Amino acid sequence: MCGIVGYTGKEQAQAILMEGLKRLEYRGYDSAGIAVCNEEGMDIRRKEGKVHVLEDELRTSPATGTSGIGHTRWATHGRPSEINAHPHQAGHITLVHNGIIENYLQLKEELTRSGHSFTSETDTEVIAHLVSEIFRSEDDIIKAVRKALKRVEGSYAIALILQSEPGRLIAARKASPLVLGIGEGENYIASDIPAILWKTREIKYLEDGDIASLDNEGIRIYAEDGTVVERKTTRITWDPVMAEKGGYRHFMLKEIHEQPRAIADTIGPRINEQKGQIYLEDLGISADKIKGIRKVFILACGTSWHAALVGKFLIESLTRVPVEVDIASEFRYRDPIIAKDDLVIGISQSGETADTLAAIKEAKDRGAATLAICNVVGSNLTRETEGVIYTHAGPEIGVASTKAFTTQLAATYLLALHIASTKKLLSEDLFHKHISGLKHLPSLLEKTLETETEIEKIAHDFSKYRDFLYLARGINYPIALEGALKLKEISYIHAEGYPAGEMKHGPIALIDDKMPVVVLAPPDALYDKVLAGLEEVKARDGHVIAIVVEGDKEISSRADRTITIPKADPMLYPFLFSIPLQFLAYHVAVHLGTDVDQPRNLAKSVTVE
Ligand code: AGP
């Protein structure tokens, strides 16, 4: 999410910052801004829209100065607009930020009580005011930044510039990427290497908790405890295009690996463990309305429809409210029966899918309350619905959806818990069990990412087959559908997902020694039935690739190939199973040499019917 760049040296900063922002635009593009420091003070320019809108303004009236910071934004808190664009200023402090401050409302209230007034809806402005407040009594900026950041919960990468010390930049990070670039008589800050790779290949990676001070003479880095530390300098040999992908070969692979972070950003700020509450900031639907919901409809297309199918399981099992899931393009033409006390949810990564938009309008016209689960702040869908739960996946560039999908699952899970707790359906213990499971999910996902090496080998061996079947049951059946869709989209291999129990009703006729069957086998009540289905496949010479859970014996001993994922709460398996299936599709496609990020005939958002 969001791109950051900073420069201090002898050249005019504007040109370097703007070039850096153009190279970071893939990280966010709803507004952009720079702050350049000169003898007269801080020149801050911000514009809604892509980087070129800001560039047009600067062409006619340039900002002069030899140090500055820049930002291209992917909105998380506050709609895309000029007032929400970075940099944000408070007193002598001007800064840009990438990440999510989970306790920003609490800090904002506190700072407002001390006389600070805020001009934006962002969480970032809170950091500027907090540093400024502490800097009043603490004349060392490094100490002030450290004290401020100790109060901040969440993730951040910041670049800060001081009016009182032109030429000096401060950088800090925790759980969001930030690197420093070393030049001759000049130094750089960047959220991602491509921003500065055209200027320097000498990079220092900041570690969590580090704070750095840069000027044109050098860089000094302080560890979290305040001691000065040396961080290794690495020479970057990637080409610039590769650098945009963070060193990954494709955006899709980068996005698969980003899922632990994306899930943490989607759930972290919304869970208050102490109070046992789910906080959905833009829900827009009152507690009374939630208590009276008769039925939920979820409308979506493609991968988002698969998230909706998982959502049905989550919402029904936690809230006992019946859920109907519709493919958006079918819903609007089937004369649906909707009542005023129904809740209709549209799920969409882009928020621009024509069919989903039209279906939501149809539901609205019929008087239902509407809610979006969406990744793009300010998109059409979010403007159409009464409320929204944003997935904080960050920009998804690969056409095949990966991190947007699992964050949609996370958002739906949070909604189910919110409805259940509003209706007082969950005991305190059960509620805490779900919350702690969700909090633990990013680390389980990290562990699941370790399956990649094994899957790459399997992909290599199986890419010669022309058809695949994916089988699962219950809450994981939609993941079989999603796994099959991923393979189809990027490798052009025919694949189908089936509920394992349906095999005997037709698809088993397809099984022979040319049919790989991917089986998802969690240790649940249906395990033995999945095992029986596997035996039926084996008896007909099919090849079984089983995805099992740590400790599995029966299925692992019968499958041709096995991938093992960590043990988890049953409601978390849809998240964990998604990762090996994404890897399988990805590595088969790479092996076949297709265009992974932009597969043939497809578009990232389908804005026509
Ligand atoms: C996912 O891999 C696909 N590219 C596609 O199915 C996508 O999920 C669908 O077009 C819906 O898009 P949306 O989430 O932006 O509405």
Boltz pocket constraint, residues with backbone or C-beta under 6 A from the ligand:
constraints:
  - pocket:
      binder: B
      contacts: [[A, 301], [A, 302], [A, 303], [A, 304], [A, 347], [A, 348], [A, 349], [A, 350], [A, 351], [A, 352], [A, 353], [A, 356], [A, 399], [A, 400], [A, 401], [A, 402], [A, 489], [A, 603], [A, 604], [A, 605], [A, 606]]
      max_distance: 6.0
